[in-house]
Amino acid sequence: MTTRQDDPGPVALVTGAAGGIGGAVVRELVARGARVVAADAGRTAGRELAGSFAVDVQDAAGVEAMVGEIEERIGPVGILVNVAGVLRAGPLLTMAEDDWAAMLGVNVTGVLTVSRAVARRMVGRGSGSIVTVASNAGSVPRVGLGGYAASKAASVMLTKCLGLELAGHGIRCNVVSPGSTDTSMLRSLWPDADGERATLRGAPEHYRVGIPLQKIARPEDVAAAVAFLASDAAGHITMHDLCVDGGASLGA
């Protein structure tokens, strides 16, 4: 995004704003001059925020009320970043129904619910940018992450299809797919202190390559990619999936 000194900056709504990547996206957009509204299951604090909401992204009525209040009190939402997500690891054959439902609910239905509430208003203005944070697991099969991978693959295609439907209204919809990123979600998958080294070198027994760049991504690395796709610098980019994984998916 670009702002003049006398321009208050676009209103940007970020879901999952209390998490590692979500928090980094908030900071990056604020630094670039946006008026950022943070949404999460629990209210997010921060003096730099234009607003903060506690909301379940699956709750259509709650989301609609939130977006309506943002537009009335702060301004029209020009940027939406869908970061809210949950991960439940485990084999598909034994995965609990509740875990499957939670991932589809937040990672897919949540993206649709928030995107629709915002996009319906963007259509009338003829502009807007939506970025969904997915995962490289959405394009590369992973042992023990089948439910998560399926939900992220669905969120990618949902966002691309939305981008196709909205392109004629001047609204761009893109995806950022991170790989292993230094967040509490990643660390929850590490069984011991050797987790980082194991992630870097890969796990041949699980058909998973390591990270060619030999480093774990920082949340800020992902946030920079999000901010680019949301900005005017990416004004002719839509329905794109930008992978930020240090080469872990080998360009797949």
Disulfide bonds with the S-S distance in Angstrom:
none
